[in-house]
Amino acid sequence: MSYWDIQELACKMLNLDYDTLVNEGREDEIDNAIYEKFEIGMEQFYSIVKELIRFTPVLSSGLTDTKVHAFGEAMPNGGFFAIVKEEVEDE
């Protein structure tokens, strides 16, 4: 789980265009939007996502059959696009 993935998730949640903001060097707008919405910084948002991801359903990667927890979005074809994912720990 990378910081950039967390930024992309924040953009998805806040209806911001991640690619445009990053390509134009305007990542601070993501931080500002997170603060305006939740009154927390990106580091705190990262910590929250890191803690909550284990409560998402376990998914299986189509290519590698790796089991992951993920935040993402359903695709029109019935698939799932993972924005932030973390491999399932052995139990």
C-alpha positions in Angstrom: 0.0 0.0 0.0 1.7 3.2 -1.1 1.1 6.8 -0.3 0.2 7.4 -4.0 -2.5 4.7 -3.8 -3.9 6.5 -0.7 -3.9 9.8 -2.6 -5.8 8.1 -5.5 -8.3 6.7 -3.1 -8.9 10.1 -1.5 -9.4 11.6 -5.0 -12.0 8.9 -5.8 -13.8 9.6 -2.6 -13.8 13.3 -3.2 -14.5 13.3 -6.9 -11.2 14.8 -7.8 -9.2 13.9 -10.9 -6.1 12.2 -9.5 -4.1 12.1 -12.8 -4.7 15.7 -13.6 -3.7 16.9 -10.1 -0.6 14.8 -10.1 0.4 15.7 -13.7 0.0 19.4 -12.9 1.9 19.2 -9.6 -1.2 20.1 -7.6 -1.1 17.2 -5.1 -1.6 19.8 -2.3 -5.2 20.1 -3.4 -5.7 16.5 -2.4 -4.4 17.2 1.1 -6.5 20.4 1.3 -9.7 18.5 0.2 -9.1 15.8 2.8 -8.7 18.4 5.5 -11.8 20.3 4.4 -13.9 17.1 4.4 -12.6 15.3 7.5 -10.4 17.8 9.3 -7.4 15.5 9.2 -4.2 15.5 7.2 -3.1 13.0 4.6 -0.9 11.2 7.0 -3.9 10.6 9.4 -6.0 9.5 6.4 -3.3 7.0 5.4 -3.3 5.6 9.0 -7.1 5.2 8.9 -7.1 3.4 5.6 -4.2 1.2 6.7 -6.3 0.1 9.8 -9.6 -0.3 8.0 -8.4 -2.2 4.9 -8.4 -5.5 6.9 -12.1 -5.2 7.3 -12.8 -5.3 3.5 -13.7 -8.6 1.9 -11.0 -10.9 0.8 -10.6 -10.8 -3.0 -8.6 -13.1 -5.3 -6.4 -11.5 -8.0 -7.4 -12.8 -11.4 -3.8 -13.0 -12.6 -1.9 -14.4 -9.7 -4.6 -15.8 -7.4 -3.1 -13.8 -4.6 -5.6 -13.1 -1.8 -5.9 -9.4 -1.0 -8.0 -6.9 1.0 -8.8 -3.9 -1.2 -10.6 -0.6 -1.5 -11.7 0.1 -5.0 -14.7 0.3 -7.3 -16.9 -2.1 -9.1 -16.5 -2.1 -12.9 -19.4 -2.2 -15.4 -18.3 -5.6 -16.6 -18.8 -7.1 -13.1 -15.1 -6.9 -12.3 -13.4 -4.9 -9.5 -10.6 -2.3 -9.8 -8.5 -2.2 -6.7 -7.2 1.3 -5.9 -5.5 0.3 -2.5 -4.8 -3.3 -1.7 -2.9 -5.3 0.8 -2.1 -9.0 0.7 -4.0 -11.1 3.2 -1.8 -12.1 6.2 -1.7 -15.8 7.0 -3.9 -16.6 9.9 
